């Protein structure tokens, strides 16, 4: 992983620069894996994000806006009790491991000074957050509990003695000497693996950079090591490298990976950009798994229903031939007798011979009536089938829209989608004794060059901003022929190119075409918008539109959300 011990070394430097002796004002637990600390230091408030997510574990200063839950979990309440109001006196890394330790000084219940150690272990699926009493080295609590039955060497639960993870006697990468580089088999194709196993804090990514374009011997690798340290110290430049298959991040641009490089002024900004939306989607999934599963199941159910209806329609169309069979029986009744089991006749529709089964217990007229009855039944069934197919297609379209909306939804957006499904009686509403006040949907708003741009990210928001908030002279924007957000532009002059392109970016990004290029986006005056009669929330038609083609740019959306224009 890129968040290795070397990376942690520089993260700790960045944390010390901005948080040393900062005061902890508030602590929030925003998910099962993540904590946010609001810390006042150096005349400004910083947000410290600590995540132990199996795939997105990290610890850094963030500028992202996270939704704070109303009710804090038990672990969060315990941290507030022990750490809020305290000052961070020291931040250090354990050797060159992926362990960050915050020493926090505060006054205990007796009014005496006390120091607690807040420890973040960034180790993939083994990541953890632990609070330890410095005097006794006893664990007060941890976010994940590890009992002695699971790990006999290292117990992580209240009352246990804190023990660091084993280091396997590796050499600290920053303390390496020339003689250390004589311990490798240079003719081995797995030299990078040897480096990872020998040096503490070195990841495969770092090891591959060390041996890239290097003379593979003792002198050559030691020189490469010194050059690498020099690049870290004097050419420090946090970077994200985009390749067609994967995206990487590290402290410096990596020579061994060819791709598009984007640099950042700080490690926190780089990590914010790299994990933009990744952890948010995971956090929302934790709280809306049942909703996402329901939408997926309903979509699959309706698609299967449509397939069955199509099969029934084919059979019903075949049954329309029964009228021809009835006509042929009547036409040939003069030589038919009761007791006959079949009739061979030439069809007047295609001049081909057909064999018609007859009931030997019925007269020719009775057999003809039987086929006419089947024909009428099939004809009536076709009408019902077409009606049900139309309704099923509408349901599929509706749930496809919801499926797209849930992908880019914030927690609040997801809750509004749940509310919409409850109001439409798809989901059972939770019965509460207290009547909740109905709040207006929480849409997004941006100010660009004097224009206000409103964005609806679900059907309730779309309905509100298009049919209640928008004026007839405002502009409406939507991706062409696919599910997406409603975007309203309020501007009393002629739209500038910047305003049009910004609104189009928002419309394209919050749509099914997010990952496509040259996404067509229509825009027209709100007065040209009409609701589709009998349709669900947010479904409209429009005319007199113009079309702009846009390439959705996540970097642009990220910058827009973190700018002053985001309201």
N, C-alpha and C positions, 0 to 999 in steps of 0.2 A: 504493500500500500504506500501511497505518497506521504501520508501522515506518519512518517517514521521518527526515530529518535533524533536524527539530524534536523528534521523539520520542527520537531518539538522544541529543540534548543533555541531556535529563532522565534518561535511563538512565545516562549517564556520571556525572551528579550523584549518583544513587543508589548506583552502584558505588563512587565515591570515599568516600561516607559510611561504607560498611561494609567496604570492602576495602583502603583506603589503608594501606600498610605492613603488610599482611597477609602471612603466610608460606604459601607453597604446599606443602602436605603430600603431596598425591597427585594424579595425573592419570589419568583413565580415558577411553578412547575407546569409547563405548557403541554406536556404529553407524558407517556409512560417512561420516556427515555431522556427528556430534555428539561433543562433548568435555565432560567434567565435571571441574572443578577443585575439590578440597577445600582451602579456604583458612582458616587460623586468624588471626582478627583481632578486636580489640575484645572479647577474652575469650570468643569463641565461634567455632565452625566453620561457615563458610558454604559453600554449593555454588554454583559459577558454571557456568552452562550456556552453551555456545557452539555454535550450530547454523548450518550453511550449507545446510540442506535447501532445494531450489528453491522449495518452497511454505511452509515453516515457519521460515525463517532468522531468527535472533534472538540476543541476548546479554543475559543477565540473571541475577540471583540467584534460585535456585529452592529450593522446599521439598519438591518431589516426590521420591519414592524411585525411583531407576532401577537396573535390574539391571546389575551390573558384570561384564564378560566376564573369564574366567579368564586368557586369553592376550591380551596387548596387541598391537595391530597395530604395524607398523614406525614409523609417524608418531608414535604414542603413546609408544613407547620413546625416540624421539629427543627429544620434549618432556620426558619424565622426566629424561633425561640433562642437558638444558640448563636446566630450570626448577625441578625439584623441590628444595625447600629454599631457594629464592630468595624475596626480598621484593619486593612491588609498591610501587615508589617513586612512580609517577605513573600516572594513567589520564586520557587525554585524547581528545577528538574531533578529527578532521582537519577544520578549518574548521567547516562545518555539514553535512558529508557523513555518510553512514551508515557511517563507519569509526571503530572504537574501538581505541585503541592502549594496551597495557599495557607499562610500562617495568619490567623485572624485574631486580633486582640480585642477583647470586650469585657464588660463587667458582668459577673454572674449574679445570681439572685441574692447573694450575700453582700454585693457591692464591691467584691474583690476583683482585681484584674485576673483575667483568665485567657489562655490561648488555646484555640481549637485549630486543628489542621484539616482543611477541606482538600481532599485528594481526588483528582480525576485521572483514571487509568484508561488511556485511549488504546484499546487492544482488540479491535474488531468485535467479534461476538462475545469476547471475554471482558469487554469494557465494563467499568463500574465507577460509581461515585461513592466515596466513603468519608464519613466525618469521624475524626479521631481526637481524643483528649491528649494534648501534648505531654502533660505531666505523667500520665499513666500508660500512654500508648494503647489505651483500650478503645475499641470501636464503639462509638455512641450509636451509630446506625449506618446502613448502606442502602443504596437504591435497589441493588440486587443482593439477596441473601444466598450465601454458599455455605451449606452445613458441612460438618466434618464427615458425613456419610458420602458427600459428593466429592470432597477434596480433603484428604487426610492431612496434607501439608499446610494448607492455607484455608482457615475458616473465616468467612466474612459475614458476621452477624453481630448484633448488639452483645456486648460483654466479652467478646473474643479479643485477644491481643492481635494488633495489626502487624502483619508480616508482609514485606515486599514480595512481589513475584520473583521467582528464581531468575538469575541472570546467566546461568550456565558458564560462568567465568569468562565471559567475552571481554575483549579489549575495547575501552572507550574510544570511539572513532576520532575524537578531537585530541586524544593523547597518544595517537599512533606514532611510532618511531620507525626508522629505516629498517631495523632488524626484524620488525614484525612482518615485513613484506618478503622475507626469505622463507616463510612457512607455507607457501602455496605451490601447488603443482601447476606450472604454467602451460604444460602441454594438455591439460585437462580442458575439455570443451565447457565444463560447468564451473569456470573460474568465478563467475558472478555469484554462484551459489556458495562457493567457498568463502567469499568476502562477507556474505550475509551471515554465515555461520560463525565467522571469526570475530567480526567487529560488532560491538553493541550499537544499536540504533540505525543500522544500515539496511535499507529495503532493497528488493530486487531492482527497482527503478534507479536508485542511487548507485548500486553496484554496476549496472549496465552503463551508466554515464561515466563511471570511473575507468572502465576498461575500453571505452569507445575510442578508436583511433589512437591506441596506445601500444608502445613496444612491450610485448608480454614477457617481461623478465623483472627481476628484483628492482633494478634501477628505473626501468621504464614506468612501472606501476607506482613506485614511490614518487617519481616526478609528477605523474598524473594526479596523485593524491594531493601534493602541494599546490598544483595548479587549480584543483577543485576547491580547496580551502581558500585560495586567493580569490577565486570567482565569488565564493560565498561572502567573503569579508569586504571585497572592494567593488564587486559588480552585482551586488544583491538586487534582484529584480523579480519579485513574485510573478509567476506566469502560468497561464492556462494554454495548453497546446491542443488544438483541435485537429484530429485526423478523421478520415472517413469512417473508421471502425470504432474509435474510442477517443475519449477526451481525458487529458492528463493535467495535473497541476504540480508545481514544485517551486522551490525557492528561487530558481534561476531558469532561463530557457534551456531546454535539454537538447544537446547536439545530436544525440543518437535517435531522436524521434523527429521525423519530418512532418511538418504540418503548419497550420496557421497559428501564430503566437499572439496572444493578447496579454499585455503586462499591466500590473496594478501598483499602486503606491504603497499598499500595505498587505500583509497576509490576511487580515480580517476582511478587507474588501475583496480579495481574490477568492476566499472561501465562501463569502456571501454569494458571489457570482457563480461559482462552480456548483454550489448546492441550491441555487435559486430554483424553487418549486419542487426539487427532489424530496427534501425532508418534509415540506409542507404537504405534499400529496400523501406521504406516508402517515403524517400526523392526523390528517383528515380521515384517512382510511381506518385508523384505529377507532375513531369515534363514529364513523358512518358506514362500517362494513356491511351492516344489515341492509342499509338503504341501497348501496351499490349492488349488493347481491340480489335485492328485490327487483331493481331496474333490469339487471342482466337476465334474471329468470323470466320476467314479464316479456322482454324482447324475444327471448328464445321460444317462449310459449306461443306468442303470436306468430312468429315465423313458421313454427311447426303447424299451427292452425291454418295458416295461409296455404301451406303445401297440401294439407289434407283437403281444404276447400277446392284447390285447383284439381286434385284427383277426382273429387266428387263432381266437379263441373265437367270434366272430360267424360265421365260416365253418363252424366245427365244429357250431354250433347249427343252421345251415342244412342241414348234412349229415345231421341227425337225420331229415329228411324221407325219407331213403333207405329207412327201414323201411316207411313208407307206400307208397313205390313198389314195394317187394318184395311187400307184401300185395296191392296192386292187380293186380300181374302174376299172382299165384297165383289171385286171385279171378276173373280173366278168362282164365285159361290154356286154358279149354275152346274158345275161338274164336281163340286165338293159334297161329300156325304159325312154324316156323323159316324165317328169311329176311325176316321183317317188321322194319322199322326203327323203328317207334314205336307207342305205344299211347295212345289218348285214353280217359280214364276220369274218373269223378266221385270226388273225394277224400271219404272218410268223415269227415274231420276238419273241413272247412269247406264241404262240399257245392259245391265249385267244380271245374270241369273242369281237368284237368292233362294235359299231354302228356309221356309218359315215353319217353326214347330207349331203343331196344333194339339189341342186337348181332345183326345178321342171321345170324351164323355160330353163334349159340347157341340152344338150346332155351328155351322160356319158363321152365322150372324153373332152368336155368343163369343166365338173366338175373336172376331173382328172387334166386338165391344171391349174385350179384355185388352187388346193392344191399344185401342183408343184411350182406355182408362190409364194405361201405363204412360202413354204419350202426354196426357194432360197432367199427370203427376210429375213427370220429368220437366215439363214446361214450367209448372209452378215452382218446382225445386230450383230451376235455373235462376228465376227471379230472386228467390231467397238467398241462393248462393252468391249471386253478384252483389246483393245488398250487404251480406256478411263479409265478403271479400273487401268491399270498399271500406267498411268500418275497421276491419283488421289491418288494412294498409295504413289507415289513419293512426291506429294504435302503434303500429311498428314505427311510423314516422315520429310519433310523439315520444316514444321511449328511446329512439335513436337520438333525438334532441336532448333528452334528459341525460343519456349516457355521455354525450359530448360535454354537457354542462358540468357534470359531476367531476370530469377529468381536470378542469381548471378552476374548480370551486374552492373558495375559502370555507372555513368551518361555518360561517354565517350563511354563505350561499347554499351550502348543503342543507342547513336547517330550514332554509326557505323552500328548498325543493321538497323536503319532507312535509312542510306545511301545505304546499301546493297539492301533493298527493293525498294528504288527509282531507283537504277541502273538496277534492274531486272524488272522495270516498274509495280510493284505491287502498289506502292504509287506514287502519283503525286509529282514531284519535285517542290520545291518552286522556283519560277522564281525570280532571283535577278539580278539587273543591274551590280553589281560588280562580276567579276569572282573570285571565291574562289580558292585558291591554293589547290591542292590535296595533303593532308598529308598522310604519311604512317600510317598504323594502330598502335595504341598505346597498344602493347602487354605488358605483365609483364615479368620481368627477375629477376633471383635470382643467386647468386654465392654461391655454396656449395662445399667445399673441392677442390677448383680450377676449378670446372666444372661450366659452365653457363647453366642455365635451363630457356628456353623460354616457356611462356604459352600463348596460344591463347584462348580467352574467347568468341569469336564470329566467324562467318564464314570468315569475311574479315581478321581478325587476323590469323586464322588457315591457310588460303590460303597463306598469306604473309610469316609466319614463316616456313611453310612446303615446299613451292615451290620456295621461293625467298631467304629467309635468311639462311635456313639450307644447310649444305654441305652433300655430299653423305656419308661421314664417321661419321656424327652425328647420334644420336639415336632418333627414333620416338617412342612416347608412347601414348596410347589411351585406354580407358576402352573398354572391349570386348562387342560387340553386343548391344550397347546403345549409345545415344547421349552424347557427352562430348567434353572437350577441347583437342586440339592438344598440346602435350608437346614435345619440342625438347631439347635434352641433347648434349651439345658440350664439349667433353672431349677427349684428345688425348691419354689417357691411358685406361687400363681396368677399367670398371665402378666398383666403390666400393658399398658396401651394403647401406651406408648412402645416396649416390647419387641416387641409384635406388629407395630406399624407399621414399626419399623426392619427387622425380619426380612423383612416383606412388601416393603419397598423393595428390599432386596437380591435377593429372589427375582424380583421384576418387572424390575429393572434388568438382571440377568444372564439374560434370557430373550428369546424372539422378540418379546415385547410391549414391549420397551424404549422404542420410540418411540410407543407407543399411550397412551391414557388409560383410566382405570377398568379396569385389568387385574385380572381375578379371580385371587386367590391362595388356595389351599386350605391348611388346616393341621389336623393330627390327631396323636395320640400315635404314637410309633414302633412300638408293639406292633400297630398297625393296618396296618402296611406289609407287603406281600408281594412277593417277587420274581416276575417273570413267567417261568414255566417255559420253558427253552430260549431265552430272550432274551439279548441282549448286555448288557454292563456297564451298570448304572445304571437299567435299566428296571424299574419297579415299578407295583403297583396298591395302592390304599388305600381305606378306608371310614371311616364315622363322622366325616367331616370337617366343618369350618366354613369359610366363605368370607369373605374381606375384599376389597374393591375398592380399588385404590391407583393413583395417578398416579405413574409413575416419575419421579424428580427427580434429574437428574445433579448439580446443585449439592449436594444432600444427600449423595450418594455421595462426591463430591469432598471435602466437609467431613469425612465419616466416615473416609475413608482417611487424612486428614491430622491426625486427632485422636488423643489418647492411647488411645482405645478400640481402635484398630487394633493387633492383636498380630502 
